Each structure stands twice: as structure tokens, then as C-alpha cells.
Amino acid sequence: MDEFAATYPDLIGEPLVAGDTVVVSPITGRVIVVQHDGWIDMLQGIEQPQGVH
């Protein structure tokens, strides 16, 4: 997420917090971005192990 937030202004031309909505699900590893100009994007991360049994 840090890398995504850092490169967002270069890709979009505006800060990540300029009216956009970011939804993060740690359980599924998904990040959904709804941008105020109308596009929606989804990133799928790698699920982290919940512990060793």
C-alpha cells in the first residue's frame, strides 16, 4: 500500500486523498480505489498466513 500511495500522484496527477475512496481488506488482500473522475480499480495482494497450527 505504501508503494501504491507513493506512486499514485505520478500515475493520476493528484494526491491519493483528493476526493478518492480507498477500501482495504486485510483478510482478502484486496485494495479497491474509486477515483472521483469515475474510474474504479482493484488490486489483489498476497494473503498473509494467519499463523502456524
Biopython code that builds the backbone (N, CA, C, O; Angstrom):
import numpy as np
from Bio.PDB.StructureBuilder import StructureBuilder

atoms = [
    (1, "MET", "N", (0.816, -1.190, 0.000)),
    (1, "MET", "CA", (0.000, 0.000, 0.000)),
    (1, "MET", "C", (0.863, 1.258, 0.000)),
    (1, "MET", "O", (0.512, 2.253, -0.634)),
    (2, "ASP", "N", (1.998, 1.216, 0.715)),
    (2, "ASP", "CA", (2.878, 2.378, 0.761)),
    (2, "ASP", "C", (3.384, 2.741, -0.632)),
    (2, "ASP", "O", (3.401, 3.912, -1.012)),
    (3, "GLU", "N", (3.797, 1.718, -1.393)),
    (3, "GLU", "CA", (4.292, 1.962, -2.751)),
    (3, "GLU", "C", (3.174, 2.506, -3.644)),
    (3, "GLU", "O", (3.398, 3.421, -4.436)),
    (4, "PHE", "N", (1.985, 1.948, -3.514)),
    (4, "PHE", "CA", (0.830, 2.414, -4.284)),
    (4, "PHE", "C", (0.549, 3.884, -3.986)),
    (4, "PHE", "O", (0.374, 4.682, -4.907)),
    (5, "ALA", "N", (0.503, 4.243, -2.706)),
    (5, "ALA", "CA", (0.220, 5.627, -2.315)),
    (5, "ALA", "C", (1.316, 6.572, -2.781)),
    (5, "ALA", "O", (1.037, 7.713, -3.146)),
    (6, "ALA", "N", (2.560, 6.108, -2.771)),
    (6, "ALA", "CA", (3.678, 6.954, -3.185)),
    (6, "ALA", "C", (3.676, 7.216, -4.694)),
    (6, "ALA", "O", (4.042, 8.308, -5.131)),
    (7, "THR", "N", (3.268, 6.224, -5.495)),
    (7, "THR", "CA", (3.284, 6.387, -6.950)),
    (7, "THR", "C", (1.973, 6.932, -7.501)),
    (7, "THR", "O", (1.919, 7.322, -8.668)),
    (8, "TYR", "N", (0.920, 6.968, -6.697)),
    (8, "TYR", "CA", (-0.397, 7.427, -7.140)),
    (8, "TYR", "C", (-0.349, 8.821, -7.777)),
    (8, "TYR", "O", (-0.900, 8.997, -8.863)),
    (9, "PRO", "N", (0.288, 9.823, -7.144)),
    (9, "PRO", "CA", (0.304, 11.162, -7.768)),
    (9, "PRO", "C", (0.977, 11.177, -9.143)),
    (9, "PRO", "O", (0.558, 11.928, -10.024)),
    (10, "ASP", "N", (2.005, 10.365, -9.333)),
    (10, "ASP", "CA", (2.673, 10.293, -10.639)),
    (10, "ASP", "C", (1.763, 9.671, -11.697)),
    (10, "ASP", "O", (1.783, 10.084, -12.857)),
    (11, "LEU", "N", (0.974, 8.686, -11.302)),
    (11, "LEU", "CA", (0.089, 7.996, -12.233)),
    (11, "LEU", "C", (-1.163, 8.815, -12.563)),
    (11, "LEU", "O", (-1.598, 8.859, -13.714)),
    (12, "ILE", "N", (-1.730, 9.456, -11.555)),
    (12, "ILE", "CA", (-3.027, 10.116, -11.692)),
    (12, "ILE", "C", (-2.898, 11.636, -11.818)),
    (12, "ILE", "O", (-3.738, 12.282, -12.444)),
    (13, "GLY", "N", (-1.857, 12.199, -11.229)),
    (13, "GLY", "CA", (-1.658, 13.640, -11.285)),
    (13, "GLY", "C", (-2.245, 14.396, -10.104)),
    (13, "GLY", "O", (-2.239, 15.627, -10.096)),
    (14, "GLU", "N", (-2.750, 13.684, -9.116)),
    (14, "GLU", "CA", (-3.323, 14.287, -7.917)),
    (14, "GLU", "C", (-2.962, 13.430, -6.711)),
    (14, "GLU", "O", (-2.663, 12.245, -6.862)),
    (15, "PRO", "N", (-2.985, 14.017, -5.510)),
    (15, "PRO", "CA", (-2.734, 13.213, -4.302)),
    (15, "PRO", "C", (-3.806, 12.145, -4.112)),
    (15, "PRO", "O", (-4.930, 12.293, -4.592)),
    (16, "LEU", "N", (-3.460, 11.090, -3.424)),
    (16, "LEU", "CA", (-4.395, 9.991, -3.166)),
    (16, "LEU", "C", (-5.621, 10.461, -2.392)),
    (16, "LEU", "O", (-6.695, 9.878, -2.540)),
    (17, "VAL", "N", (-5.490, 11.483, -1.586)),
    (17, "VAL", "CA", (-6.589, 11.938, -0.733)),
    (17, "VAL", "C", (-7.404, 13.069, -1.357)),
    (17, "VAL", "O", (-8.112, 13.771, -0.635)),
    (18, "ALA", "N", (-7.328, 13.263, -2.654)),
    (18, "ALA", "CA", (-8.042, 14.361, -3.314)),
    (18, "ALA", "C", (-9.458, 13.948, -3.726)),
    (18, "ALA", "O", (-9.824, 14.069, -4.895)),
    (19, "GLY", "N", (-10.251, 13.462, -2.771)),
    (19, "GLY", "CA", (-11.636, 13.110, -3.059)),
    (19, "GLY", "C", (-11.851, 11.677, -3.500)),
    (19, "GLY", "O", (-12.945, 11.324, -3.939)),
    (20, "ASP", "N", (-10.834, 10.850, -3.392)),
    (20, "ASP", "CA", (-10.941, 9.453, -3.782)),
    (20, "ASP", "C", (-11.295, 8.608, -2.568)),
    (20, "ASP", "O", (-11.123, 9.034, -1.427)),
    (21, "THR", "N", (-11.790, 7.411, -2.829)),
    (21, "THR", "CA", (-12.102, 6.475, -1.766)),
    (21, "THR", "C", (-11.248, 5.236, -1.947)),
    (21, "THR", "O", (-11.178, 4.671, -3.039)),
    (22, "VAL", "N", (-10.600, 4.816, -0.872)),
    (22, "VAL", "CA", (-9.780, 3.610, -0.892)),
    (22, "VAL", "C", (-10.342, 2.651, 0.145)),
    (22, "VAL", "O", (-10.491, 3.005, 1.315)),
    (23, "VAL", "N", (-10.654, 1.422, -0.293)),
    (23, "VAL", "CA", (-11.168, 0.392, 0.599)),
    (23, "VAL", "C", (-10.127, -0.718, 0.652)),
    (23, "VAL", "O", (-9.712, -1.242, -0.381)),
    (24, "VAL", "N", (-9.709, -1.072, 1.865)),
    (24, "VAL", "CA", (-8.676, -2.091, 2.049)),
    (24, "VAL", "C", (-9.257, -3.244, 2.853)),
    (24, "VAL", "O", (-9.879, -3.034, 3.894)),
    (25, "SER", "N", (-9.051, -4.472, 2.361)),
    (25, "SER", "CA", (-9.484, -5.658, 3.085)),
    (25, "SER", "C", (-8.260, -6.495, 3.428)),
    (25, "SER", "O", (-7.763, -7.225, 2.570)),
    (26, "PRO", "N", (-7.764, -6.411, 4.654)),
    (26, "PRO", "CA", (-6.591, -7.202, 5.023)),
    (26, "PRO", "C", (-6.823, -8.709, 4.915)),
    (26, "PRO", "O", (-5.883, -9.461, 4.661)),
    (27, "ILE", "N", (-8.048, -9.148, 5.103)),
    (27, "ILE", "CA", (-8.337, -10.581, 5.061)),
    (27, "ILE", "C", (-8.168, -11.142, 3.657)),
    (27, "ILE", "O", (-7.596, -12.218, 3.482)),
    (28, "THR", "N", (-8.668, -10.414, 2.647)),
    (28, "THR", "CA", (-8.580, -10.910, 1.268)),
    (28, "THR", "C", (-7.357, -10.373, 0.524)),
    (28, "THR", "O", (-6.997, -10.894, -0.531)),
    (29, "GLY", "N", (-6.713, -9.327, 1.074)),
    (29, "GLY", "CA", (-5.582, -8.727, 0.392)),
    (29, "GLY", "C", (-5.988, -7.795, -0.737)),
    (29, "GLY", "O", (-5.158, -7.462, -1.583)),
    (30, "ARG", "N", (-7.243, -7.365, -0.771)),
    (30, "ARG", "CA", (-7.732, -6.501, -1.849)),
    (30, "ARG", "C", (-7.714, -5.033, -1.448)),
    (30, "ARG", "O", (-7.986, -4.668, -0.305)),
    (31, "VAL", "N", (-7.385, -4.208, -2.432)),
    (31, "VAL", "CA", (-7.496, -2.758, -2.299)),
    (31, "VAL", "C", (-8.359, -2.291, -3.466)),
    (31, "VAL", "O", (-8.047, -2.573, -4.623)),
    (32, "ILE", "N", (-9.431, -1.586, -3.170)),
    (32, "ILE", "CA", (-10.318, -1.058, -4.203)),
    (32, "ILE", "C", (-10.257, 0.467, -4.123)),
    (32, "ILE", "O", (-10.424, 1.053, -3.053)),
    (33, "VAL", "N", (-10.017, 1.089, -5.264)),
    (33, "VAL", "CA", (-9.931, 2.548, -5.338)),
    (33, "VAL", "C", (-11.051, 3.053, -6.234)),
    (33, "VAL", "O", (-11.205, 2.600, -7.368)),
    (34, "VAL", "N", (-11.831, 3.995, -5.714)),
    (34, "VAL", "CA", (-12.863, 4.661, -6.505)),
    (34, "VAL", "C", (-12.385, 6.098, -6.670)),
    (34, "VAL", "O", (-12.331, 6.858, -5.703)),
    (35, "GLN", "N", (-12.038, 6.466, -7.900)),
    (35, "GLN", "CA", (-11.460, 7.771, -8.187)),
    (35, "GLN", "C", (-12.559, 8.748, -8.569)),
    (35, "GLN", "O", (-13.511, 8.364, -9.249)),
    (36, "HIS", "N", (-12.452, 9.999, -8.150)),
    (36, "HIS", "CA", (-13.529, 10.971, -8.326)),
    (36, "HIS", "C", (-13.840, 11.300, -9.786)),
    (36, "HIS", "O", (-14.888, 11.883, -10.062)),
    (37, "ASP", "N", (-12.970, 10.949, -10.721)),
    (37, "ASP", "CA", (-13.264, 11.152, -12.144)),
    (37, "ASP", "C", (-14.079, 10.008, -12.736)),
    (37, "ASP", "O", (-14.468, 10.063, -13.903)),
    (38, "GLY", "N", (-14.343, 8.959, -11.928)),
    (38, "GLY", "CA", (-15.239, 7.916, -12.377)),
    (38, "GLY", "C", (-14.633, 6.539, -12.600)),
    (38, "GLY", "O", (-15.369, 5.612, -12.939)),
    (39, "TRP", "N", (-13.333, 6.363, -12.428)),
    (39, "TRP", "CA", (-12.806, 5.024, -12.647)),
    (39, "TRP", "C", (-12.664, 4.286, -11.324)),
    (39, "TRP", "O", (-12.497, 4.889, -10.264)),
    (40, "ILE", "N", (-12.735, 2.974, -11.419)),
    (40, "ILE", "CA", (-12.608, 2.087, -10.262)),
    (40, "ILE", "C", (-11.515, 1.081, -10.595)),
    (40, "ILE", "O", (-11.468, 0.558, -11.709)),
    (41, "ASP", "N", (-10.644, 0.810, -9.641)),
    (41, "ASP", "CA", (-9.572, -0.154, -9.854)),
    (41, "ASP", "C", (-9.457, -1.045, -8.636)),
    (41, "ASP", "O", (-9.754, -0.624, -7.518)),
    (42, "MET", "N", (-9.028, -2.277, -8.853)),
    (42, "MET", "CA", (-8.858, -3.228, -7.766)),
    (42, "MET", "C", (-7.485, -3.859, -7.865)),
    (42, "MET", "O", (-7.058, -4.290, -8.936)),
    (43, "LEU", "N", (-6.804, -3.908, -6.739)),
    (43, "LEU", "CA", (-5.514, -4.572, -6.649)),
    (43, "LEU", "C", (-5.678, -5.790, -5.759)),
    (43, "LEU", "O", (-6.385, -5.736, -4.753)),
    (44, "GLN", "N", (-5.037, -6.876, -6.117)),
    (44, "GLN", "CA", (-5.105, -8.090, -5.304)),
    (44, "GLN", "C", (-3.718, -8.374, -4.770)),
    (44, "GLN", "O", (-2.793, -8.657, -5.532)),
    (45, "GLY", "N", (-3.577, -8.299, -3.456)),
    (45, "GLY", "CA", (-2.298, -8.597, -2.822)),
    (45, "GLY", "C", (-2.183, -10.068, -2.476)),
    (45, "GLY", "O", (-3.020, -10.885, -2.860)),
    (46, "ILE", "N", (-1.156, -10.378, -1.760)),
    (46, "ILE", "CA", (-0.911, -11.751, -1.326)),
    (46, "ILE", "C", (-1.455, -11.909, 0.086)),
    (46, "ILE", "O", (-1.149, -11.117, 0.978)),
    (47, "GLU", "N", (-2.260, -12.937, 0.273)),
    (47, "GLU", "CA", (-2.799, -13.192, 1.603)),
    (47, "GLU", "C", (-1.677, -13.646, 2.525)),
    (47, "GLU", "O", (-0.849, -14.481, 2.160)),
    (48, "GLN", "N", (-1.666, -13.081, 3.725)),
    (48, "GLN", "CA", (-0.660, -13.423, 4.718)),
    (48, "GLN", "C", (-1.147, -14.599, 5.558)),
    (48, "GLN", "O", (-2.327, -14.665, 5.903)),
    (49, "PRO", "N", (-0.256, -15.523, 5.887)),
    (49, "PRO", "CA", (-0.658, -16.640, 6.758)),
    (49, "PRO", "C", (-1.144, -16.104, 8.104)),
    (49, "PRO", "O", (-0.591, -15.138, 8.631)),
    (50, "GLN", "N", (-2.153, -16.721, 8.641)),
    (50, "GLN", "CA", (-2.735, -16.287, 9.905)),
    (50, "GLN", "C", (-2.031, -16.910, 11.114)),
    (50, "GLN", "O", (-2.438, -16.671, 12.251)),
    (51, "GLY", "N", (-1.016, -17.680, 10.892)),
    (51, "GLY", "CA", (-0.285, -18.305, 11.997)),
    (51, "GLY", "C", (-0.031, -19.777, 11.678)),
    (51, "GLY", "O", (-0.650, -20.356, 10.785)),
    (52, "VAL", "N", (0.859, -20.340, 12.404)),
    (52, "VAL", "CA", (1.207, -21.751, 12.199)),
    (52, "VAL", "C", (0.408, -22.573, 13.201)),
    (52, "VAL", "O", (0.367, -22.262, 14.391)),
    (53, "HIS", "N", (-0.230, -23.636, 12.694)),
    (53, "HIS", "CA", (-1.038, -24.513, 13.565)),
    (53, "HIS", "C", (-0.297, -25.774, 13.877)),
    (53, "HIS", "O", (-0.812, -26.632, 14.593)),
]
sb = StructureBuilder()
sb.init_structure("model")
sb.init_model(0)
sb.init_chain("A")
sb.init_seg("    ")
for serial, (resi, resn, name, xyz) in enumerate(atoms, 1):
    if name == "N":
        sb.init_residue(resn, " ", resi, " ")
    sb.init_atom(name, np.array(xyz, "f"), 0.0, 1.0, " ", f" {name:<3s}", serial, name[0])
structure = sb.get_structure()
